Amino acid sequence: MRPLPRCPLTCALIRALSLMLWVVALGGCASSVPKEIRQPPPGDLQLEQVLRQPQGGLGERVRWGGHIVTVENAERETRVILLAKPLDYGGRPKETDLSAGRFLAHFDGFRDPVTYKEGRGLTVVGVLEPAVTRAVGDYPYRYPVVRVETAYLWPPLPDYPPPYHWYPYCSPFYDPFYDCYWDPWYRPGYRYWR
């Protein structure tokens, strides 16, 4: 059997073009998320700190996120209850069972409960207002309140495993026909990439 001819210049050109396309694609994705969401405000006050000090942090800017629990529309504003989650480097709530608690986000105007439905990821940047106590079942729960200035409703994550080239350790450094996702010795599981 004859070996396939090598084409170092063509292969290098194809790799360079694919790298440029990835950079453009990732740059386009990052630009749709507001800068305030991607970068924490100075001080980066966390929900745990506010829960420990009832009046601490009033008037401070915070960046918190989580998954939507309920949406309540009033006459002039919308109140969204969120189950707080740790944020990743880009400000997206992580897919984890860890939570610091709940908080209340106040939006000016109307937010459609069909769009802001239960379970969606939401990150908000705003100013802390005095906490309110509301019932969760029969339990009185103290909600820190954020008056929202900027918010980003994250698109749902896909439920299927990503292709092998989404893993940074697969391509282009390995054989192009090597699919590390299906490698039984090196399979991290599809939720690892989130």
Order of alpha helices (4+ residues) and beta strands (2+ residues): alpha-alpha-alpha-beta-beta-beta-beta-beta
